[in-house]
Amino acid sequence: MLRNAGTSALRQGTDGDPFEALGDPHRRTILRLLGERDRSVGELARELPISRPAVSRHLRVLREAGFVREEPRGTRRIYALQADGVDAVRAYLEQVWGDAASRFRLLAENTDGRRS
């Protein structure tokens, strides 16, 4: 299970899993579009080759994974980027790569550089 930089735990399985959320190309496009500016479902749907209901489903997955937040504005809901999912992914990668870098450093320090 991934932990969000010391705050709340992200659920196991597909619900709330940031890596699962990033696995879909439409979701990655939605994140890229939201990186440009906050948008409504309709605005996102106009940029994608999928229906508004499909965009809504993708946004739900991204919201559960901590990548986007939903803000009511009048009769519309506006979606914006949120850092929780990115923080969880970053923490996981730093843990994995940090461990690998430590093992590599130990190997390098304990090898005299000569080949047998």
C-alpha positions as CSV (number, residue, x, y, z in Angstrom):
1,M,0.0,0.0,0.0
2,L,1.2,3.5,-0.8
3,R,1.2,6.2,1.9
4,N,0.6,9.8,1.1
5,A,3.7,11.6,2.5
6,G,2.7,10.8,6.1
7,T,-1.0,11.8,6.0
8,S,-3.7,9.4,4.9
9,A,-3.3,5.9,3.4
10,L,-4.3,5.3,-0.1
11,R,-6.6,2.3,-0.5
12,Q,-5.2,-1.0,-1.9
13,G,-6.4,-2.4,-5.2
14,T,-7.6,-0.4,-8.1
15,D,-9.6,2.2,-6.1
16,G,-7.3,5.0,-5.0
17,D,-4.1,3.4,-6.5
18,P,-2.1,6.2,-8.2
19,F,-0.3,3.8,-10.4
20,E,-3.5,2.2,-11.6
21,A,-4.9,5.7,-12.3
22,L,-1.8,6.6,-14.4
23,G,-2.1,3.4,-16.4
24,D,-4.7,4.8,-18.8
25,P,-3.7,7.1,-21.6
26,H,-6.9,9.1,-21.4
27,R,-6.3,9.8,-17.7
28,R,-2.7,10.9,-18.5
29,T,-4.1,13.3,-21.1
30,I,-6.7,14.6,-18.6
31,L,-3.8,15.3,-16.1
32,R,-1.9,17.1,-18.9
33,L,-4.9,19.2,-19.8
34,L,-5.5,20.1,-16.1
35,G,-1.9,21.0,-15.8
36,E,-2.6,23.8,-18.3
37,R,-5.6,25.1,-16.4
38,D,-8.6,24.0,-14.3
39,R,-11.5,22.6,-16.5
40,S,-15.0,21.3,-16.4
41,V,-16.0,17.8,-17.6
42,G,-17.4,19.4,-20.8
43,E,-14.2,21.2,-21.5
44,L,-12.2,18.0,-21.0
45,A,-14.6,16.0,-23.2
46,R,-14.2,18.4,-26.1
47,E,-10.4,17.7,-26.0
48,L,-10.7,13.9,-25.9
49,P,-12.2,11.3,-28.2
50,I,-14.4,9.9,-25.5
51,S,-17.9,10.8,-24.1
52,R,-18.6,13.1,-21.2
53,P,-19.7,10.1,-19.0
54,A,-16.4,8.4,-19.8
55,V,-14.5,11.6,-18.8
56,S,-16.5,11.7,-15.6
57,R,-15.5,8.1,-14.8
58,H,-11.8,8.8,-15.5
59,L,-12.0,11.9,-13.3
60,R,-13.5,9.8,-10.5
61,V,-10.5,7.4,-10.7
62,L,-8.1,10.3,-10.7
63,R,-9.9,12.0,-7.8
64,E,-9.8,8.7,-5.7
65,A,-6.1,8.4,-6.4
66,G,-5.5,12.0,-5.2
67,F,-4.5,13.5,-8.6
68,V,-7.5,15.9,-9.0
69,R,-9.9,17.8,-6.8
70,E,-13.5,18.8,-7.7
71,E,-14.8,22.3,-7.0
72,P,-18.4,23.3,-7.4
73,R,-18.8,26.6,-9.2
74,G,-22.4,27.5,-9.8
75,T,-24.0,24.6,-11.6
76,R,-20.7,23.2,-12.9
77,R,-18.0,21.2,-11.3
78,I,-14.5,22.3,-12.1
79,Y,-11.5,19.9,-11.8
80,A,-8.0,21.0,-10.8
81,L,-4.8,19.2,-10.1
82,Q,-4.0,18.1,-6.6
83,A,-0.7,16.9,-5.2
84,D,-1.7,13.9,-3.1
85,G,-1.4,11.3,-5.8
86,V,1.9,12.7,-7.1
87,D,3.3,12.8,-3.6
88,A,2.4,9.1,-3.1
89,V,4.0,8.1,-6.4
90,R,7.1,10.2,-5.6
91,A,7.5,8.7,-2.1
92,Y,7.2,5.2,-3.5
93,L,9.8,5.8,-6.2
94,E,12.2,7.5,-3.8
95,Q,11.9,4.5,-1.5
96,V,12.5,2.0,-4.3
97,W,15.2,4.0,-6.0
98,G,16.8,5.0,-2.7
99,D,17.1,1.4,-1.7
100,A,18.5,0.4,-5.1
101,A,21.0,3.3,-5.0
102,S,22.2,2.2,-1.5
103,R,22.7,-1.3,-2.7
104,F,24.6,-0.1,-5.8
105,R,26.8,2.2,-3.7
106,L,27.6,-0.7,-1.3
107,L,28.5,-2.9,-4.3
108,A,30.7,-0.2,-5.8
109,E,32.4,0.4,-2.5
110,N,33.1,-3.3,-1.9
111,T,34.4,-4.0,-5.4
112,D,38.1,-3.2,-6.1
113,G,37.5,-2.5,-9.7
114,R,39.4,-5.5,-11.0
115,R,37.7,-8.1,-13.2
116,S,38.5,-11.7,-12.6
